[in-house]
Amino acid sequence: MPGIAQRDPRHCSRLLIVGLCLGIGMGRGAPASAQAQGGRPHTHTAAIGGQVVDLQTRLPVLGATVNLIGTRLQTATDSVGRFTQTSLGAGTYILEVRAIGYGVTSWVLRLSEGEVVDYVFEVTPIDVQLDPIVVEAQPSYFQRRMQEFEERRHAGRGIFITHEDIEASGAATMTDVLRGLPGVRLNCRSGICNVQMTRSAHGVCNADWVVDGAPASMSSTPHMPVVGIVAVEIYRNPSEVPAEFLKSDSQCGVIAIWTKSGP
């Protein structure tokens, strides 16, 4: 790399990068101010330019911040990693490069009056393995209902019918879904059916209905179309019924229906 000091001090010249010649990392060095040489006034015609590249890939580093420590002069690399700092006087400067993903690196440069230098500045990427970030979304109300359905299902109390079960049966209404289940009887007169439980301690009784977690009227409920129903729970006596479905005067079983359009 033309003009950049090697680590062997025997190869260093007056204009080379002193920090590298001495073999020191200047990222945290004390600022050095520009000084005029020989008592002569500054002409402010010197300049520092160059390209910032990745030490490993040799690719340009875009948007790196380039500071002249001890001054207010600051610039940034362009789309090809280049920068220029003009209107400098003769003297010694500490040039610092900062870029996201790279270690802070500094070089010491000595400029004569009117001297313009152009170097390739190599920065080392930081090899840091960050812990993976896992983002977990809160389940929707519907998802929570289905999780609770599965928890009750695994408890083994009652009869559980899924959307897949309904589709496989070819049922058109809840009457079709409930027909033939043990402990459940359909009492139908003049085409109107009422669902009764046969395992209650009080004998045959009419089932309570719950739709999407809220009590529902028994009237016409067995004739509800199965379109939109995603799960059904049948509890045939009060001892099977989970606490969330029990009423203070419950004496029979419960049929709980869950739909896609529920709250």
Order of alpha helices (4+ residues) and beta strands (2+ residues): alpha-beta-beta-beta-beta-beta-beta-beta-alpha-beta-alpha-alpha-beta-beta-beta-beta-beta-beta-beta
